Amino acid sequence: MHNPEDRSFIGHPRGLAYIAFAEAWERFSYYGMQALLVLYMVNRLLHPPHVDHIAGFAPFRHLIESFRGPLDVQPLSSTIFGLYTGLVYLTPIAGGLIADRWLGRTLTITIGASLMALGHFLMAFDFSFLLALLCLVSGVGCFKGNLASQVGALYATGDNRRADAFQIYYIFINAGVIISPLIAGTLGEVYGWHWGFGAAGVGMLIGLTIYLSGRKYLPPDSPVVEEKETSPNHTAKTKLTRRDKIAILVLIALLPFLTIAIIPNQQIFNAYLVWAQDHADLIFFGKKMPTTWLITLDSIVSVSFLFIAVIFWRIWSKKYPEPTEINKIAIGSLIAVTGMLSLVIGAALAAASGGKVSIGWLIAFHVLNSAGFANVFPVSLALYARVAPAALSATIIGVYYLAFFAGNNLVGWIGGFLEKMPATQFWLLHAALAGIAGIIFLAAGKMFGHLLAPSDNASAA
């Protein structure tokens, strides 16, 4: 049974292990597919005769180009990528409402995982490409926010282990991302795109099996669902305190700032891969490294800095006041600026010499970018999970992902400039976005930080 005082998994409840491993396999499937998606479209799918076989693609392309104008293969691929990755962060709002109000988290997560597995398998065929994306978008919506909300629900109010739990959760996410390009990415690039997508589907089924096998160690379903099970009239409602309402408004007001912050990092899976494939020196021992392995490199570095961030702030807090969550996000965004500047310098040197960008500049980018975003992604998720009222936790996590919906759509739009802008200007634009985000969060911390301060009553319903 679920026990908030349990410390059997590296000092945390056992349920965290099942959630973390299930999420690792879900991320294996998701990022295995995502690492291949743009390269698949640019190198194969959107060229004749394959593009002619996609069911419903002609009206879909017409709809996109009615807003964007005529698009070549790379900008079109970037736009589709942005739309897809944006929607997988929008649908968790609906998934959270479904779980909170009707089905409960367990059934909603199970449906989501099944849809995702189906979507990955449908990616193995040209004709079902759009249907596959629809299944994946719907599945992630049911799965993503609800699983993340269960991490916070493992702990009692005021338990300081919650923040560390989200760091551990992100470590497992990145572990899945590390493995996926090595398996799904290599299968897709070397042996055939559809083998990579099939491997992603198998990974999703493994994740679902792990989640269901550990169900007894997880928190009970949402309060509204439990009330329905015990109340004859099924009309019980949860009242929000004034603090709850103010906190929700502040969280919503911060979403545009978070949107700006995530754009540079999310571009790694889109224009960065296409640019690196064509302009970076990826030759090792006379053989070109699969481009998707850059995702593995990024994930290894990201995992390392997630550990480093946890240790650093623990040591820091022994001598100095630890920064608030908002200030940590600001610090992370400003550090990420230096990562983008590494790409600017590498591109400038390559243009001057007429050669390709050295892998050293790419490594510098991944190191500095990961150092920054180790203080953005898990910290922002922990902030929203902590401040959200308990009865609306899954819904608020879904609202949190609105920033990723907007950010990824902007990633797709901005990524389309890759063919039109010099690489130095393209990456300098991303450095500017990260810098603006850092400044905005510093200001937001001074203005609104006190409203989001921890309180034992913050989660009271």
C-alpha positions as CSV (number, residue, x, y, z in Angstrom):
1,M,0.0,0.0,0.0
2,H,1.0,3.6,-0.5
3,N,2.8,5.0,2.5
4,P,4.0,8.7,2.4
5,E,6.6,7.9,5.1
6,D,8.1,5.1,3.1
7,R,11.9,5.5,2.4
8,S,12.7,2.2,0.8
9,F,13.7,3.7,-2.6
10,I,16.8,5.7,-2.0
11,G,15.1,7.6,0.8
12,H,11.8,8.0,-1.1
13,P,8.5,6.0,-1.3
14,R,8.6,2.8,-3.3
15,G,6.0,4.2,-5.6
16,L,8.5,6.7,-7.0
17,A,10.5,3.8,-8.4
18,Y,7.6,2.5,-10.4
19,I,6.6,6.0,-11.6
20,A,10.2,6.8,-12.5
21,F,10.9,3.6,-14.4
22,A,7.5,3.7,-16.2
23,E,8.3,7.3,-17.2
24,A,11.8,6.3,-18.3
25,W,10.4,3.8,-20.8
26,E,7.7,6.2,-21.9
27,R,10.4,8.8,-22.6
28,F,12.4,6.1,-24.4
29,S,9.5,5.7,-26.8
30,Y,8.6,9.4,-27.1
31,Y,12.1,10.7,-27.6
32,G,13.1,7.7,-29.8
33,M,10.4,8.7,-32.1
34,Q,11.1,12.5,-31.7
35,A,14.8,12.1,-32.4
36,L,13.9,10.5,-35.7
37,L,10.9,12.6,-36.7
38,V,12.5,15.7,-38.3
39,L,15.3,13.7,-40.0
40,Y,12.7,11.2,-41.3
41,M,10.6,14.0,-42.8
42,V,13.5,15.9,-44.2
43,N,15.4,12.9,-45.6
44,R,12.5,10.7,-46.8
45,L,8.8,11.1,-45.9
46,L,8.1,14.5,-47.4
47,H,9.8,13.7,-50.7
48,P,8.0,12.0,-53.6
49,P,6.8,9.4,-53.9
50,H,6.4,8.9,-50.1
51,V,4.6,12.1,-49.4
52,D,2.0,11.2,-52.0
53,H,1.1,8.1,-50.0
54,I,0.2,9.9,-46.7
55,A,-3.5,9.8,-46.1
56,G,-5.0,13.3,-45.8
57,F,-1.7,15.1,-46.2
58,A,-2.7,17.4,-49.1
59,P,-5.5,19.2,-47.1
60,F,-3.2,19.1,-44.0
61,R,-0.4,20.9,-45.9
62,H,-2.8,23.3,-47.4
63,L,-4.1,24.3,-44.0
64,I,-0.5,24.9,-42.7
65,E,0.5,26.9,-45.8
66,S,-2.6,29.0,-45.5
67,F,-1.0,30.5,-42.4
68,R,2.7,30.2,-43.3
69,G,2.7,30.5,-47.1
70,P,4.4,28.0,-49.4
71,L,7.0,25.9,-47.5
72,D,9.9,23.8,-48.7
73,V,10.6,20.5,-47.1
74,Q,12.8,21.7,-44.2
75,P,10.5,24.6,-43.1
76,L,7.5,22.3,-43.6
77,S,9.1,19.6,-41.5
78,S,10.0,22.1,-38.8
79,T,6.4,23.4,-38.7
80,I,4.9,19.9,-38.4
81,F,7.4,19.1,-35.7
82,G,6.5,22.3,-33.8
83,L,2.8,21.6,-34.2
84,Y,3.1,18.0,-33.0
85,T,5.4,18.7,-30.0
86,G,3.3,21.7,-29.1
87,L,0.1,19.7,-29.1
88,V,1.6,16.9,-26.9
89,Y,2.0,19.6,-24.2
90,L,-1.5,21.1,-24.7
91,T,-3.5,17.8,-24.5
92,P,-2.4,17.1,-20.9
93,I,-4.9,19.8,-19.8
94,A,-7.7,17.6,-21.2
95,G,-6.0,14.6,-19.8
96,G,-5.8,16.1,-16.4
97,L,-9.5,17.1,-16.4
98,I,-10.5,13.6,-17.5
99,A,-8.5,12.1,-14.7
100,D,-9.6,14.6,-12.0
101,R,-13.3,14.6,-12.9
102,W,-14.2,11.2,-14.4
103,L,-11.8,8.3,-15.0
104,G,-9.1,8.7,-12.3
105,R,-5.4,8.7,-13.0
106,T,-4.9,5.0,-13.3
107,L,-7.4,4.4,-16.1
108,T,-6.5,7.6,-17.9
109,I,-2.7,6.8,-17.9
110,T,-3.5,3.2,-19.1
111,I,-5.5,4.6,-22.0
112,G,-2.8,7.1,-22.8
113,A,0.0,4.5,-22.9
114,S,-2.0,2.2,-25.2
115,L,-2.7,5.1,-27.6
116,M,1.0,6.0,-27.6
117,A,2.1,2.4,-28.4
118,L,-0.4,2.3,-31.2
119,G,0.8,5.6,-32.6
120,H,4.5,4.4,-32.6
121,F,3.5,1.3,-34.5
122,L,1.5,3.3,-37.0
123,M,4.6,5.4,-37.7
124,A,6.0,2.3,-39.5
125,F,3.8,3.0,-42.5
126,D,3.8,6.1,-44.7
127,F,0.0,6.2,-45.2
128,S,-0.8,6.3,-41.5
129,F,1.6,9.1,-40.6
130,L,-1.0,11.7,-39.6
131,L,-3.1,9.1,-37.8
132,A,0.0,8.1,-35.9
133,L,0.7,11.7,-34.8
134,L,-3.0,12.0,-33.7
135,C,-2.7,8.8,-31.5
136,L,0.6,10.0,-30.0
137,V,-0.8,13.5,-29.3
138,S,-3.9,12.0,-27.6
139,G,-1.9,9.4,-25.7
140,V,0.6,11.8,-24.3
141,G,-2.3,14.0,-23.2
142,C,-3.7,11.2,-21.1
143,F,-0.3,10.0,-19.8
144,K,2.0,12.9,-19.2
145,G,0.4,15.3,-16.6
146,N,-1.3,12.6,-14.7
147,L,1.9,10.6,-14.1
148,A,3.8,13.7,-13.1
149,S,1.1,14.7,-10.7
150,Q,1.4,11.4,-8.9
151,V,5.0,12.2,-8.0
152,G,3.9,15.1,-5.9
153,A,1.0,13.1,-4.4
154,L,3.4,10.5,-3.0
155,Y,4.4,12.9,-0.2
156,A,2.6,14.5,2.7
157,T,2.2,18.3,2.8
158,G,5.4,20.0,3.9
159,D,7.6,17.0,3.0
160,N,10.9,18.5,1.8
161,R,11.7,15.3,-0.2
162,R,9.2,16.4,-2.9
163,A,11.6,18.8,-4.7
164,D,14.3,16.1,-4.8
165,A,11.7,13.6,-6.1
166,F,11.2,15.7,-9.2
167,Q,15.0,15.9,-9.7
168,I,15.1,12.1,-9.5
169,Y,12.0,11.9,-11.8
170,Y,13.9,14.0,-14.4
171,I,17.0,11.9,-14.0
172,F,15.0,8.8,-15.1
173,I,13.4,10.8,-17.9
174,N,16.9,11.6,-19.2
175,A,18.0,8.0,-18.7
176,G,15.2,7.0,-21.2
177,V,16.3,9.7,-23.6
178,I,19.9,8.5,-23.4
179,I,19.0,5.0,-24.4
180,S,16.4,5.8,-27.1
181,P,18.8,7.4,-29.8
182,L,21.3,4.5,-29.3
183,I,18.5,2.0,-30.0
184,A,15.6,3.6,-31.8
185,G,17.8,6.2,-33.4
186,T,20.4,3.8,-34.7
187,L,17.7,1.4,-35.9
188,G,16.0,4.2,-37.7
189,E,19.0,5.9,-39.3
190,V,21.1,2.8,-40.1
191,Y,18.6,-0.1,-40.7
192,G,15.4,1.7,-41.7
193,W,13.2,4.4,-40.2
194,H,10.3,2.1,-39.5
195,W,12.5,-0.2,-37.3
196,G,13.2,2.8,-35.1
197,F,9.5,3.6,-34.7
198,G,8.7,0.0,-33.9
199,A,11.3,0.0,-31.1
200,A,9.6,3.1,-29.7
201,G,6.3,1.2,-29.6
202,V,7.8,-1.7,-27.7
203,G,9.3,0.6,-25.2
204,M,5.9,2.2,-24.5
205,L,4.4,-1.3,-23.8
206,I,7.2,-2.0,-21.3
207,G,6.5,1.3,-19.5
208,L,2.8,0.5,-19.2
209,T,3.6,-2.9,-17.8
210,I,5.8,-1.4,-15.1
211,Y,3.3,1.2,-14.1
212,L,0.5,-1.3,-13.7
213,S,2.6,-3.8,-11.7
214,G,3.4,-1.1,-9.1
215,R,-0.1,0.3,-8.8
216,K,-0.6,-0.7,-5.1
217,Y,2.4,1.5,-4.1
218,L,1.0,4.6,-5.8
219,P,-1.3,7.3,-4.4
220,P,-5.1,6.8,-4.7
221,D,-6.9,8.4,-7.6
222,S,-7.9,12.1,-7.5
223,P,-10.1,13.3,-4.6
224,V,-13.1,13.9,-6.8
225,V,-13.1,10.3,-8.1
226,E,-12.8,8.9,-4.6
227,E,-15.8,11.1,-3.5
228,K,-17.8,9.8,-6.4
229,E,-17.2,6.3,-5.2
230,T,-18.4,7.0,-1.7
231,S,-21.1,9.6,-2.2
232,P,-24.6,8.6,-3.3
233,N,-25.4,11.8,-5.1
234,H,-22.0,12.2,-6.7
235,T,-22.2,16.0,-6.4
236,A,-19.4,16.7,-3.9
237,K,-17.2,19.6,-4.9
238,T,-13.9,20.8,-3.5
239,K,-13.7,24.5,-2.4
240,L,-10.6,26.5,-3.1
241,T,-9.2,28.9,-0.6
242,R,-8.4,32.5,-1.4
243,R,-4.7,31.6,-1.4
244,D,-5.3,28.8,-3.8
245,K,-7.0,31.2,-6.3
246,I,-4.3,33.8,-6.1
247,A,-1.6,31.1,-6.5
248,I,-3.3,29.7,-9.6
249,L,-3.5,33.2,-11.2
250,V,0.2,33.8,-10.5
251,L,1.1,30.4,-12.0
252,I,-0.9,31.3,-15.2
253,A,0.8,34.8,-15.3
254,L,4.2,33.1,-15.3
255,L,3.5,30.9,-18.3
256,P,4.6,33.4,-21.0
257,F,7.9,33.8,-19.2
258,L,8.4,30.0,-19.1
259,T,7.5,29.8,-22.8
260,I,10.4,32.2,-23.7
261,A,12.8,30.2,-21.5
262,I,12.3,26.8,-23.1
263,I,12.6,27.7,-26.8
264,P,16.4,27.4,-27.1
265,N,16.5,24.0,-25.5
266,Q,13.6,22.5,-27.4
267,Q,15.2,23.5,-30.7
268,I,17.7,20.7,-30.1
269,F,15.2,18.2,-31.4
270,N,14.3,20.2,-34.5
271,A,16.5,22.6,-36.5
272,Y,19.6,21.7,-34.5
273,L,19.6,18.1,-35.8
274,V,19.1,19.2,-39.4
275,W,21.9,21.8,-39.0
276,A,24.3,19.4,-37.4
277,Q,23.6,16.7,-40.0
278,D,24.7,19.1,-42.7
279,H,27.2,21.4,-41.1
280,A,28.9,19.7,-38.1
281,D,31.9,17.3,-38.3
282,L,30.4,14.1,-37.1
283,I,33.1,11.8,-38.6
284,F,34.7,9.3,-36.1
285,F,37.3,6.8,-37.2
286,G,36.3,7.4,-40.8
287,K,32.6,6.8,-40.3
288,K,29.8,9.3,-39.8
289,M,28.1,9.1,-36.4
290,P,24.3,8.9,-36.5
291,T,23.0,12.4,-36.0
292,T,20.5,11.2,-33.4
293,W,23.4,10.3,-31.1
294,L,23.7,14.0,-30.4
295,I,20.5,13.5,-28.4
296,T,22.2,10.8,-26.3
297,L,25.1,13.2,-25.7
298,D,22.7,15.9,-24.6
299,S,20.9,13.5,-22.3
300,I,24.1,12.2,-20.7
301,V,25.2,15.7,-20.0
302,S,21.8,16.7,-18.8
303,V,21.6,13.8,-16.3
304,S,25.0,14.7,-15.0
305,F,24.0,18.3,-14.3
306,L,20.7,17.2,-12.7
307,F,22.9,15.4,-10.1
308,I,25.3,18.3,-9.9
309,A,22.4,20.8,-9.4
310,V,21.0,18.8,-6.5
311,I,24.4,18.4,-4.8
312,F,25.4,22.0,-5.5
313,W,22.2,23.6,-4.0
314,R,22.5,21.3,-0.9
315,I,26.0,22.4,-0.3
316,W,25.1,26.0,-1.0
317,S,22.2,26.0,1.4
318,K,24.5,25.1,4.3
319,K,26.3,28.4,4.1
320,Y,24.0,30.7,2.1
321,P,20.2,31.2,1.6
322,E,19.1,29.0,-1.2
323,P,17.5,30.9,-4.2
324,T,13.8,30.7,-4.7
325,E,12.5,28.5,-7.4
326,I,11.8,31.6,-9.7
327,N,15.3,32.8,-9.2
328,K,16.8,29.4,-10.0
329,I,14.8,29.5,-13.3
330,A,16.3,32.9,-14.0
331,I,19.9,31.7,-13.2
332,G,19.4,28.7,-15.4
333,S,18.2,30.7,-18.3
334,L,21.1,33.1,-18.1
335,I,23.6,30.2,-18.0
336,A,21.9,28.7,-21.1
337,V,22.8,31.9,-23.0
338,T,26.5,30.8,-23.0
339,G,25.5,27.5,-24.5
340,M,23.8,29.2,-27.5
341,L,26.8,31.5,-27.9
342,S,29.0,28.4,-28.3
343,L,27.0,27.5,-31.4
344,V,27.4,31.1,-32.6
345,I,31.1,30.9,-32.3
346,G,31.4,27.5,-33.8
347,A,29.3,28.5,-36.8
348,A,31.3,31.7,-37.3
349,L,34.6,29.9,-37.2
350,A,33.4,27.2,-39.7
351,A,32.1,29.9,-42.1
352,A,35.4,31.7,-41.9
353,S,37.4,28.5,-42.6
354,G,35.0,27.1,-45.2
355,G,34.9,23.8,-43.2
356,K,32.5,22.2,-40.8
357,V,31.7,23.0,-37.2
358,S,34.0,21.2,-34.8
359,I,32.4,18.7,-32.5
360,G,34.0,20.5,-29.6
361,W,31.7,23.5,-30.0
362,L,28.7,21.2,-30.0
363,I,29.9,19.5,-26.8
364,A,30.4,23.0,-25.2
365,F,26.9,23.9,-26.2
366,H,25.4,20.7,-24.6
367,V,27.4,21.2,-21.4
368,L,26.5,24.8,-20.9
369,N,22.9,24.4,-22.0
370,S,22.4,21.5,-19.7
371,A,23.9,23.3,-16.8
372,G,21.3,26.0,-17.3
373,F,18.3,23.9,-17.9
374,A,19.0,21.7,-14.9
375,N,17.7,24.7,-13.0
376,V,14.7,25.4,-15.3
377,F,12.7,22.2,-16.1
378,P,12.6,20.3,-12.8
379,V,12.5,23.4,-10.8
380,S,9.5,24.9,-12.7
381,L,7.6,21.6,-12.6
382,A,8.2,21.3,-8.8
383,L,7.0,24.9,-8.4
384,Y,3.7,24.2,-10.2
385,A,3.2,20.9,-8.5
386,R,3.8,22.4,-5.0
387,V,1.7,25.5,-5.4
388,A,-1.3,23.7,-7.1
389,P,-4.3,22.9,-4.9
390,A,-4.4,19.1,-4.2
391,A,-7.8,18.7,-5.9
392,L,-6.6,20.2,-9.1
393,S,-3.1,19.0,-9.2
394,A,-3.3,17.1,-12.5
395,T,-5.2,20.0,-14.1
396,I,-2.6,22.5,-13.0
397,I,0.2,20.3,-14.2
398,G,-1.6,20.3,-17.5
399,V,-1.8,24.1,-17.5
400,Y,1.9,24.1,-16.8
401,Y,2.5,22.3,-20.1
402,L,0.7,25.2,-21.9
403,A,4.1,26.9,-21.9
404,F,5.6,23.9,-23.7
405,F,2.7,24.0,-26.2
406,A,3.4,27.6,-27.1
407,G,7.2,27.2,-26.9
408,N,7.3,24.2,-29.2
409,N,5.0,25.8,-31.8
410,L,7.4,28.8,-31.7
411,V,10.3,26.3,-32.1
412,G,8.7,25.0,-35.3
413,W,8.2,28.5,-36.6
414,I,11.6,29.8,-35.7
415,G,13.2,26.5,-37.0
416,G,11.9,27.3,-40.4
417,F,14.3,30.3,-40.5
418,L,17.3,27.9,-40.7
419,E,17.3,28.0,-44.5
420,K,16.9,31.7,-44.6
421,M,19.3,33.0,-41.9
422,P,23.1,32.5,-41.5
423,A,23.7,30.0,-38.7
424,T,25.4,32.7,-36.6
425,Q,22.3,34.8,-36.6
426,F,20.0,31.9,-36.1
427,W,21.7,30.7,-32.9
428,L,22.3,34.3,-31.7
429,L,18.5,34.7,-31.9
430,H,18.2,31.7,-29.5
431,A,20.8,33.2,-27.2
432,A,18.8,36.4,-27.0
433,L,15.6,34.5,-26.1
434,A,17.3,32.7,-23.2
435,G,18.8,36.0,-22.0
436,I,15.4,37.8,-22.1
437,A,13.8,35.0,-20.2
438,G,16.5,35.2,-17.5
439,I,15.9,38.9,-17.0
440,I,12.1,38.5,-16.9
441,F,12.3,35.8,-14.3
442,L,14.6,37.9,-12.1
443,A,12.1,40.7,-12.2
444,A,9.2,38.3,-11.6
445,G,11.0,36.9,-8.6
446,K,11.2,40.3,-6.9
447,M,7.6,41.2,-7.7
448,F,5.7,37.9,-7.2
449,G,8.1,35.5,-5.3
450,H,6.4,36.1,-1.9
451,L,3.1,34.9,-3.3
452,L,4.5,31.5,-4.1
453,A,6.5,31.0,-0.9
454,P,6.0,27.5,0.7
455,S,3.2,27.2,3.2
456,D,1.9,24.2,5.0
457,N,-1.6,25.4,4.1
458,A,-0.9,26.1,0.5
459,S,-2.3,22.8,-0.7
460,A,-5.3,22.8,1.6
461,A,-8.6,22.4,-0.3
